[in-house]
Amino acid sequence: MIAHLVLRVADIERSRLFYGVLGLEFVAEKHAAGPRHYACEKSGTVLELYPRGDRVPAPIRFGLYVESVRLAETELGELHGHAIVGRDPDAQTLTISDPDGNTLDLIERAQNG
């Protein structure tokens, strides 16, 4: 079980909007002298979006459950800064890149699970 995942992003507001389309609701946070960032907790895992500043982080790959892969693809089609990397033929999984080059597997949650 993952406790938290930190993504360092070039444009924190653009990334917040991108992940918001996928159903993640972020709250603004700031700890002591650290930078303002966003955090979202789902099922015990925290995803944080931090400004990357001068850092150039290595891209990562992770998966997110979505209610509908087709709906997520349609809604993301209205945003810029992502690309489709691959598609499962039965439309249960869509692999995309986010605005910072991270790879996401969008996995349709089973209706009974």
C-alpha positions as a Markdown table, in Angstrom:
| # | Residue | x | y | z |
|---|---|---|---|---|
| 1 | Met | 0.0 | 0.0 | 0.0 |
| 2 | Ile | 1.4 | 3.4 | -1.0 |
| 3 | Ala | 1.2 | 6.1 | 1.7 |
| 4 | His | 1.9 | 9.0 | -0.5 |
| 5 | Leu | 3.2 | 10.0 | -3.9 |
| 6 | Val | 4.8 | 13.4 | -4.7 |
| 7 | Leu | 4.8 | 14.7 | -8.2 |
| 8 | Arg | 7.0 | 17.7 | -9.0 |
| 9 | Val | 5.3 | 19.6 | -11.8 |
| 10 | Ala | 6.2 | 22.5 | -14.1 |
| 11 | Asp | 2.8 | 24.2 | -13.7 |
| 12 | Ile | 1.0 | 23.4 | -10.5 |
| 13 | Glu | -2.3 | 24.9 | -11.5 |
| 14 | Arg | -2.3 | 23.1 | -14.9 |
| 15 | Ser | -1.6 | 19.8 | -13.1 |
| 16 | Arg | -4.3 | 20.4 | -10.5 |
| 17 | Leu | -6.8 | 20.9 | -13.3 |
| 18 | Phe | -5.6 | 17.8 | -15.2 |
| 19 | Tyr | -5.9 | 15.5 | -12.2 |
| 20 | Gly | -9.2 | 17.2 | -11.2 |
| 21 | Val | -10.7 | 16.0 | -14.5 |
| 22 | Leu | -9.8 | 12.5 | -13.3 |
| 23 | Gly | -11.8 | 13.0 | -10.1 |
| 24 | Leu | -9.1 | 14.0 | -7.7 |
| 25 | Glu | -10.0 | 16.9 | -5.4 |
| 26 | Phe | -7.0 | 18.8 | -4.1 |
| 27 | Val | -6.6 | 21.2 | -1.2 |
| 28 | Ala | -3.9 | 23.8 | -1.0 |
| 29 | Glu | -1.2 | 23.3 | 1.7 |
| 30 | Lys | 2.0 | 24.9 | 2.9 |
| 31 | His | 4.2 | 23.4 | 5.6 |
| 32 | Ala | 6.5 | 25.8 | 7.5 |
| 33 | Ala | 9.0 | 27.4 | 5.0 |
| 34 | Gly | 8.1 | 24.9 | 2.3 |
| 35 | Pro | 6.4 | 25.8 | -1.0 |
| 36 | Arg | 2.6 | 26.1 | -1.5 |
| 37 | His | 1.4 | 22.8 | -3.0 |
| 38 | Tyr | -1.7 | 20.7 | -3.4 |
| 39 | Ala | -2.7 | 17.4 | -1.7 |
| 40 | Cys | -5.4 | 14.9 | -2.3 |
| 41 | Glu | -6.2 | 11.9 | -0.2 |
| 42 | Lys | -8.0 | 8.9 | -1.6 |
| 43 | Ser | -8.4 | 5.5 | 0.0 |
| 44 | Gly | -5.6 | 6.2 | 2.4 |
| 45 | Thr | -3.1 | 7.3 | -0.2 |
| 46 | Val | -2.0 | 11.0 | -0.5 |
| 47 | Leu | -1.1 | 12.4 | -3.9 |
| 48 | Glu | 0.8 | 15.7 | -3.7 |
| 49 | Leu | 1.6 | 18.2 | -6.5 |
| 50 | Tyr | 4.7 | 20.3 | -5.8 |
| 51 | Pro | 6.2 | 23.0 | -8.0 |
| 52 | Arg | 9.4 | 21.5 | -9.4 |
| 53 | Gly | 11.3 | 24.8 | -9.6 |
| 54 | Asp | 14.8 | 24.2 | -11.1 |
| 55 | Arg | 14.5 | 20.4 | -10.6 |
| 56 | Val | 14.0 | 18.2 | -13.6 |
| 57 | Pro | 12.5 | 15.0 | -12.1 |
| 58 | Ala | 12.6 | 11.7 | -13.8 |
| 59 | Pro | 9.1 | 10.8 | -15.1 |
| 60 | Ile | 7.2 | 8.0 | -13.3 |
| 61 | Arg | 4.4 | 5.6 | -14.1 |
| 62 | Phe | 1.4 | 4.9 | -11.9 |
| 63 | Gly | -2.3 | 3.9 | -12.3 |
| 64 | Leu | -5.5 | 5.6 | -11.3 |
| 65 | Tyr | -9.0 | 4.0 | -11.1 |
| 66 | Val | -11.7 | 5.9 | -13.0 |
| 67 | Glu | -15.4 | 5.3 | -13.3 |
| 68 | Ser | -15.3 | 5.3 | -17.1 |
| 69 | Val | -12.2 | 5.3 | -19.4 |
| 70 | Arg | -14.2 | 6.7 | -22.3 |
| 71 | Leu | -15.5 | 9.6 | -20.2 |
| 72 | Ala | -12.1 | 10.4 | -18.8 |
| 73 | Glu | -10.7 | 10.4 | -22.4 |
| 74 | Thr | -13.4 | 12.7 | -23.6 |
| 75 | Glu | -13.0 | 15.1 | -20.7 |
| 76 | Leu | -9.2 | 15.1 | -21.0 |
| 77 | Gly | -9.6 | 15.8 | -24.8 |
| 78 | Glu | -10.6 | 19.3 | -23.8 |
| 79 | Leu | -7.2 | 19.9 | -22.0 |
| 80 | His | -3.8 | 20.4 | -23.6 |
| 81 | Gly | -0.6 | 18.8 | -22.4 |
| 82 | His | -1.3 | 15.1 | -22.5 |
| 83 | Ala | -1.0 | 12.4 | -25.1 |
| 84 | Ile | -2.4 | 8.9 | -25.5 |
| 85 | Val | 0.4 | 6.3 | -25.1 |
| 86 | Gly | -1.6 | 3.1 | -25.5 |
| 87 | Arg | -5.1 | 1.6 | -25.3 |
| 88 | Asp | -6.4 | -1.7 | -24.2 |
| 89 | Pro | -8.6 | -3.2 | -27.0 |
| 90 | Asp | -11.5 | -3.8 | -24.7 |
| 91 | Ala | -11.4 | -0.1 | -23.5 |
| 92 | Gln | -10.8 | -1.0 | -19.9 |
| 93 | Thr | -7.4 | 0.7 | -19.7 |
| 94 | Leu | -6.1 | 3.8 | -21.3 |
| 95 | Thr | -2.4 | 4.8 | -21.0 |
| 96 | Ile | -1.7 | 8.5 | -21.3 |
| 97 | Ser | 1.1 | 11.0 | -20.4 |
| 98 | Asp | 0.4 | 13.9 | -18.1 |
| 99 | Pro | 1.6 | 17.5 | -18.8 |
| 100 | Asp | 4.9 | 16.7 | -17.2 |
| 101 | Gly | 5.6 | 13.5 | -19.1 |
| 102 | Asn | 4.5 | 11.1 | -16.3 |
| 103 | Thr | 2.7 | 7.9 | -17.6 |
| 104 | Leu | -0.7 | 7.1 | -16.2 |
| 105 | Asp | -2.7 | 4.0 | -16.6 |
| 106 | Leu | -6.4 | 4.9 | -16.4 |
| 107 | Ile | -8.1 | 1.7 | -15.2 |
| 108 | Glu | -11.9 | 1.4 | -15.3 |
| 109 | Arg | -13.1 | 0.3 | -12.0 |
| 110 | Ala | -15.2 | -2.9 | -12.2 |
| 111 | Gln | -18.9 | -2.1 | -11.6 |
| 112 | Asn | -19.1 | -4.8 | -8.9 |
| 113 | Gly | -15.8 | -4.0 | -7.2 |
